[in-house]
Amino acid sequence: MSRPRLVITGVSALTPVGLDAKTTWENLVNGVSGVDYITLFDPTDYPVRIAAEVKGFDPARFMPRKEARRTTRAIHFAVALGRMALEDAGLEITEENAERVAVLMYTGGGGISDIYDATLDLLNKGPRGVSPFVIPNVMPNAVSCQISIREGIKGPVLTGAAACASGNMAFVDALRLLWLGEADAAIVGGVESGINPVAIASLARAGALSRRNDEPQKASRPFDKNRDGFVFGEGGAAVIVETEEHARKRGARIYAELVGGAVTGDAFHITAPPPGGEGAARAMRLAMERSRIAPEDVDVISAHATSTPLNDVAETQAIKAAFGDHAYKLAITATKSMVGHLLGGAGAISSFAAIMSIYSGIVPPTINLEEPDPECDLDYVPNEAREMPVRVALSNGFGFGGQNAVVVFRKYT
């Protein structure tokens, strides 16, 4: 069975460096950091007092204020991302096409922050103090279902959770869905809002978070010798994926082509990568093979690059294993140096950066790369964006539990 070509016709982003795709992309290219002191709760007594928050966002732009009060921050982000992606694509949902459009908004923790808030309500106010909306708000699939409900989308509505690989996993599942002919178009992305006292305390105890509290904007520093952990972020990104035939019929602008992807498991450890990044390397190789892309054809990797001591080395080793000598010719960009780690939204913003690099011919920098780690010796586009033709870009997403998801994008011709 022949597979339809799939194209990206709309993009949206809601991140610590921008409330829309245009602003986010401009700030990524300009190397702007979205890391600052936590304002979502009082972090005074915590060992980690910094995060990458989405600031200035008003959910009432995308839903009635009454509905905004009843729903969660993760839902607010998801609904906004879906609406902005549809608007950018110029795709209107109608009675005629509603059953042929899908939603795949993936997340790592869903409404984890709202479970914390509801627990406080229970302890402080008793059972009658708990909102009746807690469960429908915190169920992970709420982020996709709320988009479906508000936009009138009646095709497949899916949510997956693969920790930090969730956003990229959505793209791989979208490939399968559209290749099977179950939809003509889909909203695809990842979202997260989990900055809360329990999450910060737990990840700090685990030694996963940067403690560079005195210099928030320099805390996330992938591949730098002095990196000491990731910075918790929030937000996400979404795109419209369509079959080429569907997009061309309606005269849509095309950003890039989605050509393939792959997922693998490490079967090693719940939080640590295996030595050499074997599972990640296998995911990259499989993604290229299934896309019929040779390693030498790849120009850019939008890296997972968490800024943790173990993961950045493992990803570097995995890239070398997957690409051989060509690894040294790749331009590798790390968006987490600017937006922090969006967990379930991380793969989506990584894919957004890959798509926009192809479309614009600009690769965002990896900021704060001041003293290279000898074990991380590839080209990470340090500190300044680079103008270059980009034909093929990979997006890497590697999650807790050993889940790896790699997506391949190509310039549309």
PyMOL commands that set and color helices and strands:
alter all, ss='L'
color gray80, all
select helices_A, chain A and resi 21-29+59-61+65-70+73-89+98-100+112-125+127-129+134-138+142-151+163-179+197-205+216-218+244-249+275-291+295-297+309-329+336-339+343-360
alter helices_A, ss='H'
color red, helices_A
select strands_A, chain A and resi 6-14+36-37+50-51+101-107+157-158+185-192+235-243+256-265+300-302+331-333+362-363+386-387+392-399+403-410
alter strands_A, ss='S'
color yellow, strands_A
deselect
rebuild
show_as cartoon
